[in-house]
Amino acid sequence: MKNILYLFLVVVAFSCNVPQSAPTQEAKASVLDYVDPNIGTAHSRWFFYTPAAVPFGMAKLGPSTDGSYGNEQGWEAVGYDSRHESIEGFANLHEFQVGGLLFTAMTGDLRTIPGTLDDPDGGYRSRFDKKDEEASPGYYRVLLKDYGVTAELTATKRVGYQKYTFPQSRDSYILLDIGNQLGESGKVKDAMVRYVGDGQVEGWVITYPEYVKKYQAGGEVRMYFSGVLDRNPDAIGTFRNEEAYEGEASISGKGAGIYFKYTTEEDESIGIKAGFSFTSIENARENLDAEAADLTFEDALLAAQEIWAEELNKIKVSGSNEEDKTKFYTGLYHALLGRGLASDVDGSFPQNDGSIGSIPLKESGEPAFNFYNTDAVWGAYWNLTQLWALAWPEYYNDFVQTHLAVYKNSGWLGDGIANSKFVSGVGTNFVSLIIASAYQCGIRDYDVELAFEAAYKNEVAYQNRIEGAGKTDLEGFVKNGYVAYVPGWNTTSEGSGFSVSHSLEYAYSAYSVAQFAKALGKDEEYEELMALADNWKNFYDDEIDFVRPIMPSGEFIEDFDTFAPWIGFQEGNAWQYTFYVPHDPEALISRMGERKFVDRLDSIFTVSEKTKFGGEEIDAFAGLTYLYNQGNQPNLHIPWLFNYTDHPWLTQKWVRRICDEFYGTGPVHGYGYGQDEDQGQLGAWYVMAAMGLFDVKGLIETEPTFQFGSPIFDKIEIQTGASNKLTIEASNNSKDNMYIQSINIDGSLFTESQIPYERLKNGAHIIIEMGSSPQKELYDGN
């Protein structure tokens, strides 16, 4: 079937006489029409906008409007902003704390610095119009107005393609700006680029990202490339900042770059394809040869579209409206785009200690698994890992293998990793939960005993704990039952300014590894971890029914503001974090009282709907002082908690409202308003919510389950990771008919609010009858 589709795409593409390589409507599989990479591009993170890439790839190409500005703390929005009016060039690598290798083209007088948004004429950047821009899965095109040059981008897994169509000119240039800061990469430590001859160019850059500086001082991120130009240049030169060196073929040091000059005819296209690696130039060259030696731009584009169509079609939806489909498939696209490949075709990958690791090879000669870069997994258990477990378990397995490889090399699990260097996004560490969940879902193609060793150590070991492993305040949690509140932004063995949220997270994570221990028959560790899982109770103040910071003395903090973030709570407040007991929601509900729990939660969403469930300020932290904040991880399970009460229909109501109102289809109103999408998390949450499936506990029980929500689509067909078909039909579904009336699974009435993951994985036919009012008698079986 793949071959048939590929041949069809080739025939269509080459039978159409189009001036550019842009995919025509006929050439695109229909599912690609529902992906709009431009959604949410205002105030977006460095890794967010990379249209020219394949799922989970290393080569992730996209335009840069302000990537050269860098960012002060490593997390701020930078790279591409839809509100900007000029493009400085096209970056080839986009990951959390990893960015570099800017290519671009121009005509006229040579310029060797990017210029600024306020003064685009001060550098090689160019103005552009949105009408001249196209982005779709695997492809990007834009007209650089100042030069009359059309730039096009596409990619394979490890190879990036850039093609420039020039006007008639005696002064046409392709520039490779290698040695300058780009995106989240941090300051450049060193760089090199050289023209080898016969169209071949290669180089590298070494950077020092802000999060590496914080979590693994002295570490560095290395990026290598080896590229081939379609046409030998008429002249070459190098540059460093504004100084150009005509005729020079190589240059090294900070600010290093190289240019190629051409005389071009009208509409003449010149391309460069470059292989990338995080280990060496030689491996970058090998990646290029293995994936793209004889592959033209058009071939690579069609192959990328085929891959995207195949992966996105693992979940097929029908019914509802076009806007919902766009939200769904764009969310799924981001879930499959983030956290990309970091190993080479031969299995080489960068180790935490700076050495080069080697993945064992299968009999076929291919690496036994792929190694990936990743943003921190804070919150990923409420979106990405649930989606991966259901339909992409092979990727999930590789993700576990990646973290175990880092553990074997360093002795610790790292929450986020940039070329294996520790970049623990918020200073916690949920990788042990991610591993435990994978095991419970039957994803186990790795050393299970090593996995448990790493997970257990992550929960209890505080002696000599390194900054990069996060949880540096773990000692108080393990020894005293709580992390003490210490004012300020630091987290140490003495306590933390985020003491409550950290303790709640550690309790949740401890419970997950306890279930892992239980499944392996490790009774002693199980009992130890279950005791830690109850530590959340120490923070619950029964007088006000909120969690509250505890001073080193053991007393609750005075003058407590339940709306205030940062005082005991990381990226949230007491209104939000009081519901952070995902491993034992029944106990939380009992502690507060079910009536009060339901009334408080329902009123929170009633009020929050007026602010689009997270605020309308264009800011990643817009909702931190609100009752509820869909735009940040600590909140993402909260609307699903009604499923643990006698009012489960309120989950159906409020999740639907969030999908309709928080999520949009515009550059500004996409994932909230400039909120932090974090490499696919908010997109994956929408996908799960739209399918009506979610697990508050993050699939960590020995027999994990999904709870039901309100499916947005009339029919959803999922190709599960076990190669089975899961079909969910929502009969009588509409915007008003959001409430479940009955559930029928494989011909039998189902009266519970959750269903075993195993049953879904093995395939099922679920028919859900929908209606305009709650069916309160449905859940008598609970």
ZIVENRA-V919901 format. One record per run of one state. SS is the DSSP state (@ for helix, = for strand, . for the rest). FROM is the first residue (numbers start at 1). TO is the last residue. If there is no record, write none. Layout:
ss:from:to
SS:FROM:TO
SS:FROM:TO
This chain:
ss:from:to
.:1:1
@:2:15
.:16:29
@:30:34
.:35:51
=:52:52
.:53:60
=:61:64
.:65:66
@:67:69
.:70:85
=:86:87
.:88:88
=:89:95
.:96:97
=:98:107
.:108:119
@:120:122
.:123:125
=:126:127
.:128:129
@:130:132
=:133:136
.:137:138
=:139:144
.:145:148
=:149:155
.:156:158
=:159:166
.:167:168
=:169:177
.:178:182
@:183:185
.:186:186
=:187:197
.:198:199
=:200:208
.:209:209
@:210:215
.:216:220
=:221:229
.:230:234
=:235:240
.:241:242
=:243:246
.:247:249
=:250:252
.:253:255
=:256:264
.:265:267
=:268:277
.:278:280
@:281:292
.:293:296
@:297:312
.:313:314
=:315:318
.:319:321
@:322:337
.:338:340
=:341:341
.:342:342
=:343:343
.:344:347
=:348:350
.:351:355
=:356:358
.:359:360
=:361:361
.:362:366
=:367:367
.:368:371
=:372:372
.:373:373
=:374:374
.:375:379
@:380:382
.:383:383
@:384:391
.:392:392
@:393:410
.:411:416
=:417:418
.:419:420
=:421:422
.:423:430
@:431:440
.:441:447
@:448:460
.:461:466
@:467:469
.:470:473
@:474:480
.:481:484
=:485:485
.:486:490
=:491:492
.:493:494
=:495:496
.:497:498
@:499:519
.:520:522
@:523:539
=:540:541
.:542:545
=:546:547
.:548:549
=:550:550
.:551:555
=:556:556
.:557:573
@:574:577
.:578:581
@:582:592
.:593:593
@:594:611
.:612:632
@:633:635
.:636:637
@:638:644
.:645:648
@:649:661
.:662:662
=:663:663
.:664:668
=:669:669
.:670:670
=:671:671
.:672:672
=:673:673
.:674:680
@:681:691
.:692:692
=:693:694
.:695:704
=:705:708
.:709:714
=:715:719
.:720:724
=:725:731
.:732:738
=:739:745
.:746:747
=:748:750
.:751:753
=:754:756
@:757:761
.:762:763
=:764:771
.:772:782
